[in-house]
Amino acid sequence: MAFKLYNAPQSTCSQRVRFVLNAKHLTFEEVKLNLLEGDQLKPDYLKLNPNGVVPTLDHDGAIIIDSTVITEYLDEVSPADSFTPESPVARAHMRALMHFIDEMPAAAVRVPTFNLAFLPSFQKMSREAFVAMAESKPLRREFMMSMGQTGFSKAEMDAALARLRRAYERMNTEIENSGGPWLQGKTMTLADVAVMPALVRMDDLGMAAQWQDLPRVVTWFENIRAQPAFKPTYYPGSLLSERFPHLKETIAARA
Ligand SMILES: N[C@@H](CCC(=O)N[C@@H](CS)C(=O)NCC(=O)O)C(=O)O
């Protein structure tokens, strides 16, 4: 089996897929796209992924898109070290959690990410170039236009942080109900993998304080960082703070 992963080092969706590939010891060729330079919007890439986003998996020529779909696909074609529970009820619960995660923390984390990390690059663009770039995005046009070149407002930032907070609380409850240490009990599932990058991102943005009063989430975070697949997934250059030197000053100014 030959796997080629089109992805970006700092992309949270890509990190989910890298984690599963690494955990399953599946070797893969990594094609790194520069998202700020628009590699994901080039015609050849759009033929693979018409959404114009990463990640995209090429498995022996079969093209699979969307990170949660890719992680489920990998668990199907390489069932050893499974991340999917046996029972249909537990599988359904895992998928429901993954939907919740995509709708809540994974979506909300884009607001602080763009405001704190990417905005300075967009501010350097002319208005025409910014609008053209936003309009070329099949999936994120409206998101980009609502951010604009001045960034999301304080009210929008607060709403995103409140959504993230509700997700941490939900995690704490799920871990409590399942007996932990993972969301669904003793074994890590794809739901844990799906939510991991949002917490790593918030930690990288200096906002881990938001879940320090939720002890089960604190332990969950320590546990996932201790997984053997974590380090190869977050290889040097995978954190925003490594790529954007201005972030440290922005975070310090917020503290
Ligand atoms: N639902 C998609 C979302 C993918 C996505 O939003 N990818 C981001 C990086 S995490 C991206 O490629 N953004 C590029 C852009 O906004 O132009 C998935 O999970 O794969």
The ligand as an SDF file (V2000), in Angstrom:
LIG
                    3D

 20 19  0  0  0  0  0  0  0  0999 V2000
  -13.5090   19.4340    6.6150 N   0  0  0  0  0  0  0  0  0  0  0  0
  -12.1870   19.5500    6.0440 C   0  0  0  0  0  0  0  0  0  0  0  0
  -11.6510   20.8970    6.3660 C   0  0  0  0  0  0  0  0  0  0  0  0
  -10.2430   21.0660    5.8430 C   0  0  0  0  0  0  0  0  0  0  0  0
   -9.6720   22.4430    6.1310 C   0  0  0  0  0  0  0  0  0  0  0  0
  -10.3680   23.3850    6.5320 O   0  0  0  0  0  0  0  0  0  0  0  0
   -8.3540   22.5780    5.9390 N   0  0  0  0  0  0  0  0  0  0  0  0
   -7.6720   23.8210    6.1800 C   0  0  0  0  0  0  0  0  0  0  0  0
   -6.4220   23.5850    7.0120 C   0  0  0  0  0  0  0  0  0  0  0  0
   -6.8050   22.8460    8.5720 S   0  0  0  0  0  0  0  0  0  0  0  0
   -7.2330   24.4050    4.8460 C   0  0  0  0  0  0  0  0  0  0  0  0
   -6.7720   23.6870    3.9840 O   0  0  0  0  0  0  0  0  0  0  0  0
   -7.3700   25.7220    4.6820 N   0  0  0  0  0  0  0  0  0  0  0  0
   -6.9620   26.3540    3.4940 C   0  0  0  0  0  0  0  0  0  0  0  0
   -7.7760   27.5720    3.1660 C   0  0  0  0  0  0  0  0  0  0  0  0
   -8.5940   27.9830    3.9840 O   0  0  0  0  0  0  0  0  0  0  0  0
   -7.5810   28.0960    2.0620 O   0  0  0  0  0  0  0  0  0  0  0  0
  -11.2940   18.4340    6.6140 C   0  0  0  0  0  0  0  0  0  0  0  0
  -11.4820   18.0840    7.7810 O   0  0  0  0  0  0  0  0  0  0  0  0
  -10.4260   17.9150    5.8880 O   0  0  0  0  0  0  0  0  0  0  0  0
  1  2  1  0
  2  3  1  0
  2 18  1  0
  3  4  1  0
  4  5  1  0
  5  6  2  0
  5  7  1  0
  7  8  1  0
  8  9  1  0
  8 11  1  0
  9 10  1  0
 11 12  2  0
 11 13  1  0
 13 14  1  0
 14 15  1  0
 15 16  2  0
 15 17  1  0
 18 19  2  0
 18 20  1  0
M  END
$$$$
